Amino acid sequence: MTHAISKVAPDIYYIGVDDHTIDLFESQYPVPDGISYNSYVVKSDKIAVVDTTDNRTADEWLDNLRSVLDGKTPDYLVIEHLEPDHSSLIQTFAELYPESKLVMTAKAATMLPNYLEPMLPQERIIQVKEGDTLDLGQVTMQFYMTPMVHWPEVMMIYVPEEKLLFSADAFGTFATYGTPAAEWKKEARRYYINIVGKYGTQVQAALKKLSGLDITTICPLHGPVLRENIADALASYDIWSSYKEEKDGIFIACASIHGNTLEAARYLAEALGKSGVEKVHLTDLTREPVSVAVADAFRYPKAIFCASSYDAGLFTPMHTFLHTLSIKGYSNKKVALVENGSWAPTAGKVMRSMLEGMKNVEILPDIVTVKGKFKTADRDAMLEFARKVIEM
């Protein structure tokens, strides 16, 4: 664990912790470079702590908190989001500073008993709503309700004196606090699609609220503080939350048991490239983490899914991938299918059925069926198929 304190504005300190010991965030998303749990202290005439951290980093966070407080007592703990990676130390904080108040949304107040035992007296809880402010002296906190980005109790906080936004999980990334902001987008995309992606309508509503603010600094709950790339971050969130393509090209996802389906997918990718498609992105679902594949699938307007039949159904990596696409809101795409099956191909039928439940996903009626080995005779069919995909 690393837990360096830094100043993000004259009155605002970062006191979060980088976790390099975790391998799977939320027990499912690989984070090979670790992830940060961000927390902040606004130190003015009155003192407000913004969120806590995961219980994994309790000792480090408490060290940082005490160091920045320097013997003073915080007046408030402001809670943007109650997910355990940010709320695990609320009870500890409340017991250490019994005179402090907890500031949160009304929905958060109803959810708080889920995370505290014993529950705090109601007189210690301040509920805020859209447009409310908290005067700390030299700086002010303005509260914006942003439900379902990505839990129902979430709010963001704007500090007008510093043009600074505390953005809760929005604009976060699978990265540590010290990650260069220039490297934000790759893992921010994967973070957004997998963590927030289902809630595009709510993100659009939040962006509309933020559009009237002069923001020069964004302090998210994971990853680096953003400064130079604010416009790019806002534009990226607009694209991702409106389910638009980010890049022209064709995405190919393949789930192959013995390598024959993968050979067919590679041949198809090569054919598309030779036909003038500038970008063809091929992913092997048996090797790529599903969170990475899903994030990449959202980037392109067209996709081809190639899969082996399995147990009279669909090979498991492709089934998992398509299920994840569905629950993350995959939409507004054009899709084509390639199946393989030695005696009774079933992959195409299952893939089509799963895709038909997704919003505005157009499926090419034609399908290429490979039976076992990818043979010379299959190549002509694949070339014709490539032409039809381009013309979709």
Secondary structure by P-SEA (a helix, b strand, c coil): cbbbbbbccccbbbbbbbbcccccccccccccccccbbbbbbcccbbbbcccccccaaaaaaaaaaaaacccccccccccccccccccaaaaaaaacccbbbbbcaaaaaacccccccccccccbbbbcccbbbbcccbbbbbbbbcccccccbbbbbbccccccccccccccccccccccccccaaaaaaaaccccccaaaaaaaaaaacccccccccccccccccccaaaaaaaaaaaaacccccbbbbbbbbbccaaaaaaaaaaaaaaaaacccbbbbbccccccaaaaaaaaaaccbbbbbbbbccccccaaaaaaaaaaaaaccccbbbbbbbbbcccccaaaaaaaaaaaccccccccbbbbbcccccccaaaaaaaaaaaaaac
